[in-house]
Amino acid sequence: MARANLSSIDTTTGDKLAFYGNREKATMKQSYNQEEKKVDKQLINSRKQDNLAKAKAKAKKKAKLAKASKKRNKK
């Protein structure tokens, strides 16, 4: 429970700001959905997997070219 303001300082604007901030936080928390978070994680993981596969393919191709270049330079 909120305590009664017994000080002589006028704090009405501060109370209004605090109320507004708390109301905004409450709506943000309410709009946050756990299921959406799971979907986002799945999307991120699938993107990571795609990027990893592309990076592996690129590294394999570079290694193959480097090996061919090395072989060509030996002769």
C-alpha positions as CSV (number, residue, x, y, z in Angstrom):
1,M,0.0,0.0,0.0
2,A,1.1,3.5,-0.7
3,R,1.8,5.7,2.3
4,A,0.2,9.1,2.7
5,N,2.3,12.0,1.8
6,L,2.6,14.0,5.0
7,S,5.5,16.3,3.9
8,S,5.1,19.9,3.2
9,I,6.7,19.6,-0.3
10,D,4.3,19.5,-3.2
11,T,5.0,16.1,-5.0
12,T,1.9,15.9,-7.2
13,T,3.9,16.1,-10.5
14,G,6.3,13.4,-9.2
15,D,3.3,11.2,-8.3
16,K,1.8,11.7,-11.7
17,L,5.1,10.8,-13.4
18,A,5.5,7.7,-11.2
19,F,1.9,6.6,-12.0
20,Y,2.5,7.1,-15.7
21,G,5.7,5.2,-15.6
22,N,4.2,2.3,-13.7
23,R,1.3,2.1,-16.1
24,E,3.6,2.0,-19.1
25,K,5.7,-0.8,-17.5
26,A,2.5,-2.8,-16.7
27,T,1.4,-2.6,-20.3
28,M,4.8,-3.6,-21.6
29,K,4.8,-6.6,-19.3
30,Q,1.3,-7.5,-20.3
31,S,2.1,-7.3,-24.0
32,Y,5.1,-9.6,-23.7
33,N,4.1,-13.1,-24.6
34,Q,6.2,-16.2,-23.8
35,E,5.1,-18.1,-26.9
36,E,6.4,-15.3,-29.1
37,K,9.7,-15.5,-27.4
38,K,9.9,-19.2,-28.3
39,V,9.2,-18.5,-31.9
40,D,11.9,-15.8,-32.0
41,K,14.4,-18.3,-30.5
42,Q,13.5,-20.8,-33.1
43,L,14.0,-18.2,-35.9
44,I,17.3,-17.1,-34.5
45,N,18.5,-20.7,-34.2
46,S,17.5,-21.5,-37.7
47,R,19.3,-18.4,-39.0
48,K,22.4,-19.4,-37.1
49,Q,22.2,-22.9,-38.5
50,D,21.9,-21.5,-42.1
51,N,24.8,-19.1,-41.5
52,L,26.9,-21.9,-40.1
53,A,26.2,-24.2,-43.0
54,K,27.1,-21.4,-45.5
55,A,30.3,-20.7,-43.6
56,K,31.3,-24.3,-43.6
57,A,30.7,-24.6,-47.3
58,K,32.7,-21.5,-47.9
59,A,35.6,-22.8,-45.8
60,K,35.5,-26.1,-47.5
61,K,35.7,-24.4,-50.9
62,K,38.6,-22.2,-49.8
63,A,40.5,-25.2,-48.5
64,K,39.9,-27.1,-51.8
65,L,41.2,-24.1,-53.8
66,A,44.2,-23.7,-51.4
67,K,45.0,-27.3,-51.8
68,A,44.9,-27.1,-55.6
69,S,47.0,-24.0,-55.6
70,K,49.6,-25.6,-53.3
71,K,49.6,-28.7,-55.6
72,R,50.1,-26.5,-58.7
73,N,52.9,-24.5,-57.1
74,K,54.8,-27.8,-56.2
75,K,55.2,-28.7,-59.9
